[in-house]
């Protein structure tokens, strides 16, 4: 393994299943789009995460909310882990921006110094296997937008998780709110592999990339390609970098979820191999510097 770059993992989770995580409870089948999740229906603590990263130069990480039933408890717990172990470096918390008390919840989450952003998953799809929400108009809903606008008051970024057909609405959202940093999760989650689906994804990504307040994560590749290979993910990795530019792209593991499809080391070796033709500065951006800058982690140690 030749990868010798610093890594700031832009997207990962830990979980303590002595508390409730509804998406990891209940019937296993029928399987959701991420597949058979029985292997990850267990606590995944910081030591588990560090073991998965063994052999790589992990220098920072961003914890993304993991669907705990009590988002405030999750933030408190992960913040305690951060304080005692030095990782994660920053947290993206869960707030339902459609809720009547969204502003109060934002104030609670923003009171934690390590909370630098918020995620409210917006994925909608007509197939119930794929959908997270029961409606597709949240990005234009006045109540949701009121909560979204409040992010600026607290200096919080927004982790945006949508499917390709939702990218045009996301581009309008970004254009209408240039003061809010938007981070597109999982490179827009390209589900389909047929030419029309890939074309829709590419068009939406290009439109979204025109908004300077948007950056993207190249992560979650296994969610849409459970038996992925370097060849199968190559076009999505390289086209995303080409569309956004290396200074607006960052790599993330999405572990433990993407641990259903590969080891973490295999994933980062793939990122390494796919970017060998880029210059050193661009590779540093992809593996660490874009995440440092986007999530306001400060500069790397000398």
C-alpha positions in Angstrom: 0.0 0.0 0.0 1.6 3.2 -1.2 -0.8 5.8 0.0 1.2 8.3 2.1 -1.1 11.3 2.2 -2.7 12.8 5.2 -6.4 11.9 5.4 -9.3 13.9 6.8 -12.2 11.5 6.5 -15.1 13.8 5.4 -17.9 11.5 6.2 -18.2 8.8 8.8 -20.3 7.6 11.7 -20.0 6.0 15.1 -22.9 4.6 17.0 -23.8 3.2 20.4 -26.6 0.7 20.0 -27.4 0.7 23.7 -29.4 3.7 22.5 -32.0 3.7 19.8 -31.1 4.1 16.1 -34.5 3.4 14.3 -33.0 2.6 10.9 -30.9 -0.2 12.5 -34.0 -1.7 14.3 -37.0 -3.6 13.2 -37.4 -6.0 10.3 -34.3 -6.6 8.2 -36.3 -7.5 5.1 -37.3 -6.3 2.6 -33.8 -4.8 2.2 -33.5 -1.1 1.7 -31.2 0.3 -1.1 -28.1 -0.1 1.1 -28.6 -3.9 1.2 -28.5 -6.4 4.0 -27.4 -4.3 7.0 -27.3 -7.1 9.6 -23.4 -6.9 9.8 -23.7 -3.2 11.0 -26.5 -3.7 13.5 -24.0 -3.4 16.3 -22.2 -0.6 18.1 -19.4 1.0 16.1 -17.2 2.9 18.5 -14.2 5.1 17.9 -11.8 2.2 18.5 -13.6 0.1 15.8 -13.3 3.0 13.4 -9.6 3.5 14.1 -9.0 -0.2 13.6 -10.6 0.1 10.2 -8.2 2.9 9.4 -5.1 1.1 10.6 -2.2 1.6 8.2 -3.4 4.9 6.8 -2.5 8.5 7.9 -5.8 9.6 9.5 -5.3 13.1 10.8 -8.9 14.2 11.2 -12.5 13.2 10.6 -16.1 14.6 10.3 -18.8 12.7 12.1 -22.1 12.9 10.3 -25.3 12.3 12.3 -26.3 8.6 12.2 -30.0 8.7 12.6 -30.2 8.3 16.4 -33.7 8.6 17.8 -32.5 11.4 20.0 -30.2 13.7 17.9 -29.2 15.8 20.9 -28.1 12.8 22.9 -26.1 11.7 19.8 -24.3 15.0 19.6 -23.6 15.0 23.4 -22.2 11.5 23.2 -20.0 12.0 20.1 -18.8 15.3 21.5 -17.7 13.4 24.7 -15.8 10.9 22.4 -14.1 13.8 20.6 -13.1 15.4 23.9 -11.5 12.3 25.2 -10.0 10.8 22.0 -9.4 13.8 19.8 -11.6 12.4 17.0 -14.0 13.2 15.4 -12.6 16.6 14.6 -16.1 18.1 13.9 -19.7 17.1 14.0 -22.6 17.5 11.6 -25.8 17.2 13.7 -29.3 16.2 12.9 -32.1 18.8 12.9 -35.5 18.3 11.2 -35.7 21.7 9.6 -39.4 21.2 8.9 -40.2 20.9 12.6 -42.0 23.7 14.4 -39.1 23.9 16.9 -36.3 23.7 14.3 -34.8 27.0 15.4 -34.7 25.9 19.1 -33.1 22.6 18.0 -30.5 24.5 16.0 -29.7 26.7 19.0 -29.2 23.6 21.1 -26.9 21.9 18.5 -25.0 25.1 17.8 -24.1 25.4 21.5 -21.6 22.6 21.0 -18.3 24.1 19.7 -17.6 21.0 17.6 -20.9 21.2 15.7 -20.0 22.9 12.5 -23.0 21.8 10.4 -26.4 20.2 10.1 -27.9 17.4 8.0 -31.5 16.9 7.3 -31.7 14.0 4.7 -34.0 15.0 1.8 -33.7 11.9 -0.4 -37.0 11.3 -2.1 -37.7 8.6 -4.6 -41.0 7.0 -5.9 -39.6 3.6 -5.1 -40.1 3.1 -1.3 -36.9 1.0 -1.3 -34.9 4.2 -1.9 -36.9 7.0 -0.3 -36.1 8.7 3.0 -38.9 11.3 2.9 -42.6 11.1 2.0 -42.5 14.2 -0.2 -40.3 15.8 -2.8 -40.9 19.5 -2.3 -39.1 20.2 0.9 -36.5 22.5 -0.7 -39.4 24.8 -1.8 -41.5 24.5 1.4 -41.7 27.8 3.3 -41.5 26.1 6.7 -38.5 24.0 5.8 -36.8 27.1 4.2 -37.3 29.0 7.4 -35.3 26.4 9.3 -32.7 26.3 6.5 -32.3 30.1 6.5 -31.6 29.9 10.3 -28.4 28.0 9.6 -26.8 31.3 8.6 -27.6 32.8 12.0 -25.5 30.1 13.7 -22.7 29.9 11.1 -23.6 26.3 10.3 -23.1 24.5 7.0 -25.7 22.1 5.5 -25.0 18.6 4.4 -27.3 18.0 1.5 -28.3 14.4 0.7 -30.4 14.0 -2.4 -30.8 11.9 -5.6 -29.9 13.1 -9.1 -33.4 14.1 -10.0 -33.4 16.5 -7.0 -30.2 18.2 -8.0 -31.9 21.0 -10.0 -33.9 22.0 -6.9 -30.7 21.9 -4.9 -29.0 24.2 -7.4 -31.8 26.7 -7.0 -31.6 26.4 -3.2 -27.8 27.1 -3.3 -28.3 30.1 -5.7 -31.0 31.6 -3.5 -28.9 31.2 -0.3 -25.3 32.1 -1.2 -24.5 32.8 2.4 -24.9 29.1 3.4 -22.2 26.6 2.7 -23.8 23.5 1.2 -22.0 20.2 1.1 -23.4 17.6 -1.3 -23.1 14.1 0.2 -22.1 11.0 -1.7 -21.5 12.8 -5.0 -25.2 13.2 -5.6 -26.0 9.5 -5.1 -26.1 8.3 -8.8 -28.4 5.3 -8.6 -28.8 4.3 -12.2 -26.1 3.1 -14.5 -28.0 3.3 -17.8 -27.0 6.2 -20.1 -30.1 8.3 -19.3 -29.6 8.0 -15.6 -25.9 8.8 -15.8 -26.7 11.8 -18.1 -29.3 13.1 -15.6 -26.7 12.8 -12.8 -24.0 14.6 -14.8 -26.3 17.4 -15.9 -27.5 18.0 -12.3 -24.0 17.9 -10.9 -22.8 20.4 -13.5 -25.7 22.7 -12.6 -25.0 22.5 -8.9 -21.3 23.1 -9.4 -22.1 26.5 -10.9 -22.9 27.6 -7.4 -19.7 28.7 -5.6 -21.2 28.0 -2.1 -21.4 24.2 -2.9 -18.7 21.5 -2.4 -19.2 17.8 -2.7 -18.0 14.6 -1.0 -17.0 11.6 -3.0 -18.3 8.9 -0.6 -21.0 6.3 -0.3 -20.0 4.8 -3.6 -21.0 1.3 -2.4 -24.5 2.4 -1.6 -25.3 2.3 -5.3 -22.8 -0.3 -6.4 -22.6 -3.1 -3.8 -20.0 -5.1 -5.8 -18.0 -2.0 -6.8 -14.6 -2.2 -8.5 -12.1 0.5 -9.3 -13.4 0.3 -12.9 -17.0 0.7 -12.0 -16.6 3.7 -9.7 -13.9 5.4 -11.9 -16.3 7.5 -14.0 -18.2 8.8 -11.0 -15.1 9.7 -9.1 -13.3 11.3 -12.0 -16.3 13.1 -13.4 -17.2 14.6 -10.0 -13.6 15.9 -9.7 -13.7 17.2 -13.2 -17.1 19.0 -12.6 -16.3 20.5 -9.2 -12.6 20.7 -9.3 -10.3 19.1 -6.6 -10.5 22.2 -4.4 -14.3 21.6 -4.0 -14.2 17.8 -3.6 -13.3 15.6 -0.7 -13.1 11.9 0.0 -15.1 10.3 2.7 -15.4 6.7 3.9 -19.1 6.5 4.9 -18.1 3.8 7.4 -19.4 1.7 8.9 -22.2 1.7 6.2 -19.8 1.2 3.3 -18.1 -1.5 5.3 -20.9 -3.6 3.9 -19.1 -3.5 0.5 -15.4 -3.3 1.2 -12.7 -2.7 3.7 -11.8 0.9 4.4 -8.3 0.4 3.3 -9.5 -1.0 -0.1 -11.7 2.1 -0.5 -8.8 4.6 0.1 -6.4 2.6 -2.0 -9.0 3.0 -4.8 -9.2 6.7 -4.2 -5.4 6.8 -4.4 -5.1 4.8 -7.6 -7.9 6.8 -9.3 -6.1 10.1 -8.6 -2.5 9.2 -9.3 -2.5 11.3 -12.5 -3.3 14.5 -10.5 -0.7 16.8 -9.1 0.3 16.6 -5.4 -1.6 19.8 -4.5 -4.9 18.5 -6.0 -4.5 15.1 -4.2 -3.9 16.9 -0.9 -7.1 18.8 -1.4 -9.1 15.6 -2.1 -7.7 13.6 0.8 -7.6 16.3 3.4 -7.5 20.0 2.6 -11.0 20.5 1.2 -12.4 18.9 4.3 -10.3 21.0 6.6 -11.3 24.2 4.9 -15.0 23.3 4.4 -15.6 22.2 8.0 -13.3 24.8 9.4 -10.8 22.6 11.1 -7.9 24.9 10.8 -4.6 24.4 9.1 -2.6 21.2 9.2 0.2 21.0 11.8 3.7 21.7 10.5 
